[in-house]
Amino acid sequence: MKGSLISFLFTIIVFVACKRTEPPTDLGLDYYPLEVGKYSCYIMDSIEFDAFSETSDTFNYFLKETIETTFVDNAGNTAYKIEVAHRFDSSMEWKFSRYISANSDIYSGFRTEYDLRKVKLIFPLKNRKTWDENQFNSLDKQLNKYYDIDESKSIGNLEYEQTLRVDKGDEEDPFFRFFGEEIYAKGIGLIQEKYINTETQKGKIDGIKYTKTLYKTNW
């Protein structure tokens, strides 16, 4: 009887010890890293359509997003101040464009730009999981959905071991065209964004489409 009791207590101790040393669940926070001093450089290819003037303008330029410092936002949370700079040629100096901010917690990754706070990612990650990107601003609902979590991907000349895809929608009819997609890499963040939002009326097109692709970073 005594031996059985000791054996039972030993089993309980081992079980509790195993529970305590069990690694925490990976929420996917590494897909939205934030650290002062880190930067990401992107190639921007965009076309803007103006139905009024019946013209379209093509722009090809570079963007650099540098995390400068931290601050406490209105909700009392730690946020990161990010400088956005641009240039039209790789030999030119970077020119200041604007500031944006970003922060994250164990539930979401946020980005605030042009006074619009958007939910870029939600945690934990799960394929086909959906959320409203615009739930904290006044814009119309934008439902995003996860696909291809932790899959390897090649974009341009760069290879990424673990990525995920955010599907923002793909709709088309005789008058409207909408497409949105974002690709994130683990330990880096956003590596590519594609966006199309155009309207056609009486043969005239209005709207914009662009592709934003990472080409250099110190992550």
Secondary structure, DSSP 8 states (H G I E B T S, - for coil): -HHHHHHHHHHHHHHHHHHHHS------GGGS---TT-EEEEEEEEEEEETTTTEEEEEEEEEEEEEEEEEE-TTS-EEEEEEEEEESSTTS--EEEEEEEEEE-SSEEEEEETTEEEEEEESS--TT-EEETTTTSSS---EEEEEEEEEEEEETTEEEEEEEEEEEEEEE-SSEEEEEEEEEETTTEEEEEEEEEEEEETTEEEEEEEEEEEEEE--
